[in-house]
Amino acid sequence: MKKTLLAGLAAMPFVLSDAQTDTLCAFGEALLEQNKVMNLTAITEPAAVAQLHFLDCLALLNFADFRGKRVLDIGCGAGFPGVPLVIAEPSMHLTLLDSLGKRMHWLETVLPPLGVQAECVTARAEEYVGAHREQYDIAVSRAVARLNILCELCLPYVRVGGQFIAMKGAMAEEETTEAARAIELLGGKLLRIEAYPVADAAHYAVVIEKCRPTPSLYPRVYAKIKKTPL
């Protein structure tokens, strides 16, 4: 795991300390150990964890300045992309949000001994926003939903002037075109789509700037979001 991680980091325009890489690997080992009794990841080979989880998530540091920012990871699952990001940039203030309590309890248990600081919240994205609207500098999300649905769940959390970064695969361009109306209605503006290599595939970061406050009627209840996406 560490060998693959270090090889990938050598191509990145930032440097992690030995302690940071060791913490990433310790988190990866804890992930694989817990995965024996809980469904956390389909990726179970250590080198693949380094490449498809860690290096994939760390690539976001190339596309936004996370230093000192309030960051919300929506639908974080086993902690991606938020945990690798905060290990690499510990000055950020990270909130991990997911509706599955077992995963969040595991993160609450595993992160403090590793020296990783993050607030872990068990809640649905469309509900937690009630008391946290437009309070974050950056929202990130990975492998949660199509972009037109994801924008309604994520953009209401972002302050005006902040950014929402969605991690996407081969359908990124198509999803972004599909989500154009949602981005506009929710107060966002597409800044760019950044491509970056992961293993033998191209991954994409869709970077959306928050230009105006999101109308208060969004997000709707999830059943409506899913039935009639913007």
N, C-alpha and C positions, 0 to 999 in steps of 0.2 A: 504494500500500500504506500509506504513512504517513498520508495524508489520511484514509483509512477507519479506520485504527487510532486516530488522534487523535479523530475524531468519536465512535467507540465509547467511548473512555476517558472522554470528557466526561460520560458518563452513569454512570460507575462511582464508587463512594464512596471511591476512593483515587486518588492522584496518582503518575504516573511521571515521572521526569526526562527531559529531552531525550536524555541519553545512553542511558537505558533504552529509549526508543522507537526510537532509532537502532540499538541492538543488536538489538532484535526485528526490525526491517526488514532488517538485514544478515543475520540468520539466515534470514529468509524468502527473501531473494535467493539465498543459498547453497543453500537447499532447492530452489528452482526450477531453479537451474543444475545441481545434481546429479541432479535428476529427469529430465534429458535423457538420462542414461545409466544410471539406476537407478530402479526403481519405488519411489518414496518417498511420493507423494501423487497422488490423482486430481484434486486442486484445483490448477489451474495458472494461474489469473488472479490477479494480485497483490492486488487489492482483496478477492477471495474468501479468499485466504490470511489476510489481516488479520482478516476477519470470522469465518470458519468454523474457523480454527485458533487464532489468537492471542486474540481476544476471547472465544471459547468457553472456552478453557482458563483465561484470567485471571479469569473469573467465579467460579472456585473460591475465590479470595481473599475473596469475600464470605461464605463458608460455614464457614471454619475459619481459625484463627490459625496461619500457617506460620512465624512468626518464630522462628528458632533451632531449628526442629524437624528431626529426622531423617526424611526423606521418601523413599519408594520408589515409583517409577513402574513398574508391572508391565505388560509388553507394550507398551513405550513406542513401538515403531515408529520413526518419524522424530523422536521426541523430544517427543511430546505425551501428556499435558499438562505434563510435567516441565520442559522447557526454558523455555517462557514463564513458568512459575511462578517458577523460580529467577532469571530475569532481573529479574522484578518484585520478588522478595523474596530477595536474595542472601545473607541471613543463614541461610537453610535449608541443610541438608546433604543434597544430592540424590544418590540412586543411580538410574540408568537401567538397567532390566533388560529384555532381549529375547533371544530365542533365535536371531535372524538375525544372524550375524556381520558381514555386509557393512554392514548399517545401523549396527551399533554401532561398527565401524571408522570409518565416515564421521563419526559423532558425536564419536568420540575425536579425529578430525583437525580438524573444523570448530569445535568449541567453544572450545578454548584461545585461538586468535587473536582470538576475540570477547570474551575475558575472562570467559567463562562457566565456572564450576566445577561439575563433576559427575563422579561415578564411573560409568563405563560398564562394564556387566557383560554378557557374552554367556553366557546360561544359560537353562534352562527353569525356570519359576517353581516347579514342584513338586519340583525338585532343589536349587536354590540355597538353599531354606529350611532345609536340613539344618544349616547352620552359622550361620543368621541368623534363627532363630525368635524372634519377639516382641522384635525389636531396633529397631523403627521406631515413631515417634510417629504418622505418617500414611502410609497407602498409598493411592495413586490409580491409576485405570485408566480407559482410554477405548477403547471400540469393540473389545474383546477377545473377550468371550463373554457368554452369557446370565448373569444375576446369580447363579443358583444354582450354576453352575460357577465363576464368577469369585470368589465368596465363599470357596470351598475353596482356591483358589490364593492369595488375598490376605490373608484374616484371620489365618492362622498367622504372618504376618510382623509383625503389629501388637501392640504391648505392651498390657497391660491398662491401660485408661484412655485409650488412643489411638483413632484413628478410621480407618476405611476409607471412601473417597469414590469411588463409581462414577459415571462420566458416562454418561448414558443418553438415549435419544430418546423417541419417542412411546409406546413400550411399557414405560416405566419402572414405572408402577403395576402392570401385569400381571406383569412380571418380579419385582417386589418381593414380591408376593403369592405367587408361585411359589417364591421363595427363602426364605420365612419359616422353614421347618424347617431349612434349611441355616444360616441366620443363628444360630438358637438352638443347634444342635448344635456350631457352631464357636466359641461363646462371645461372640457379638455380640448387639446390640440395635439395632433400627431407631430412629434419632433423628428423622429427618424426610426428606421428599423436597422439595427446593427446585426450583422452576421458574424459568427465566430465558429471556429471548428471545434468539435468534440468527437474524439475518436475518428471514425471515418465519415461522420455526418456534419452537416451545417446546422447549427442552432441559431436562434434569433432572439434578440432583446427588442421588444417594441416599447419605445420610450415616448410617453405621453405627458405633456405639461398641463398643469391645472391653471387655466386662464381666468375662469369665473367661478363663483360659488355654484355648487350643485343645487338645483331646485329641491326644495324640502320634501317633495313627494317621492323622491328617489333616495334609497332603494325601496322598491316595492317588496311585498312578501315574496318568498322564493318561488312559490307555485306560479305566481303571475310572471315573474322574471323568466322562468323556464318555458312557460306556455306561450308567452308573447314577448320575446326579446326585442329590445329597442332596435 
